[in-house]
Amino acid sequence: MTTAKRVPVADRLFAETSEGPRLLGSTCTTCGTPYFPKPAVCRNPDCSATSLEDAAFGPRGKLWSYSVQYYPPPPPAKYEEPYTPYALGLVDLPEGLRVLARISTPEPESVRPGLEVELVLERLYTDPEGNEVITWKFRPL
């Protein structure tokens, strides 16, 4: 008999740190442009650098815009049955990033631009082996 565990939806996108959850990205060592997820080289058109350093982003941000996903997304997206609508938002982080994430709230219609949010790691779905597959989300403060 196997024991169920929490597994990330993808490797090296987020981590639980001693200061709480963080998104894992990088920053260009020349121009300072932040990235999530990590690219191979700096994509800033005004920078020709190839050196990036690891960076962790979060945990707080501000909701820039959002939409409510009322219908199940097509494969390969995964979700729990029965499908429940959720808010999907663009969150501005103080490090200069705007990231796309689910907004963790039981009332997706209640979110509004300008809402202060915090990064959380929560279940996306349960895989066939019974493991909780987790992802990053932002929860209203």
C-alpha positions in Angstrom: 0.0 0.0 0.0 1.4 3.4 -1.0 1.0 6.6 1.0 -0.5 9.6 -0.8 1.7 12.7 -0.8 1.7 16.3 -2.0 3.4 16.7 -5.4 3.9 19.9 -7.4 2.1 20.3 -10.7 5.5 21.0 -12.3 9.1 21.0 -10.9 10.9 24.2 -10.0 7.9 26.6 -10.3 7.3 27.2 -6.6 8.6 26.2 -3.1 7.6 26.3 0.5 10.3 28.3 2.3 10.8 29.3 5.9 9.1 32.6 5.0 6.2 30.9 3.3 5.5 30.0 -0.3 7.4 31.6 -3.1 7.4 31.5 -6.9 10.8 30.4 -8.3 12.1 32.5 -11.1 15.2 34.5 -12.0 16.5 38.0 -12.5 18.9 39.2 -15.1 22.3 40.1 -13.6 22.8 43.0 -16.0 19.4 44.8 -16.4 17.6 43.4 -13.4 14.5 42.2 -15.3 12.6 39.6 -13.3 11.2 36.4 -14.8 8.7 33.7 -13.8 9.1 31.0 -14.8 12.9 30.9 -15.4 14.0 31.5 -19.0 17.3 30.3 -20.5 18.5 33.9 -21.2 17.3 37.5 -20.6 14.4 38.3 -23.0 14.6 42.1 -22.5 15.1 43.5 -26.1 17.4 46.2 -24.7 19.7 43.7 -23.0 22.1 41.2 -24.5 23.1 39.5 -21.3 22.9 35.7 -20.9 23.5 35.6 -17.1 20.5 35.1 -14.8 20.4 34.5 -11.1 17.8 32.5 -9.2 15.1 34.6 -7.5 12.1 33.9 -5.3 9.0 36.1 -5.7 6.0 36.8 -3.4 4.2 36.3 -1.2 2.0 39.4 -1.6 0.6 41.2 -4.6 -2.3 43.1 -6.0 -4.9 41.8 -8.5 -4.6 43.7 -11.7 -7.4 42.0 -13.7 -9.4 38.8 -13.6 -12.0 36.6 -15.3 -14.2 33.9 -14.0 -13.8 30.5 -15.7 -17.4 29.2 -15.8 -16.7 26.2 -18.0 -14.2 23.4 -17.7 -10.9 24.0 -19.5 -10.1 21.6 -22.3 -7.4 18.9 -22.0 -4.7 18.7 -21.0 -6.0 20.9 -18.1 -6.9 18.9 -15.0 -9.4 19.8 -12.3 -11.5 18.2 -9.6 -14.9 16.7 -10.4 -17.5 18.1 -10.2 -16.2 21.2 -12.0 -16.5 24.4 -9.9 -16.0 27.9 -11.6 -13.0 29.8 -10.4 -11.4 33.2 -10.8 -8.3 33.4 -12.9 -6.3 36.6 -12.3 -3.2 38.6 -13.3 -1.4 39.6 -10.1 1.2 42.4 -9.9 4.1 41.5 -7.6 6.3 44.2 -6.0 9.3 42.7 -7.8 7.9 44.0 -11.1 6.3 40.8 -12.3 2.7 40.3 -13.4 1.8 36.6 -13.0 -1.3 34.5 -14.0 -2.8 32.4 -11.3 -6.0 31.0 -9.9 -7.6 33.1 -7.2 -8.4 30.9 -4.2 -11.9 31.9 -3.1 -15.2 30.1 -2.7 -16.9 33.2 -4.4 -15.1 33.9 -7.6 -17.5 36.7 -8.5 -16.5 38.6 -5.4 -12.9 39.4 -6.6 -12.1 42.9 -8.0 -9.1 44.6 -9.5 -7.0 46.2 -6.8 -7.6 43.4 -4.3 -4.6 42.6 -2.1 -3.7 38.9 -2.4 -1.2 36.5 -0.9 0.5 33.5 -2.5 -0.7 30.0 -1.4 0.1 26.5 -2.5 -3.1 24.5 -2.8 -4.5 21.3 -4.4 -5.3 21.5 -8.1 -6.5 17.9 -8.3 -5.9 14.4 -7.0 -4.0 12.1 -9.3 -4.9 8.4 -10.0 -2.4 7.3 -7.3 -4.2 9.4 -4.7 -1.6 12.1 -4.5 -2.6 15.8 -4.1 -1.2 17.7 -7.1 -0.5 21.2 -5.8 -0.1 24.5 -7.7 0.3 28.2 -6.8 -2.7 30.4 -6.3 -3.4 33.7 -4.7 -5.9 34.2 -1.9 -7.6 37.5 -1.1 -6.3 39.1 2.2 
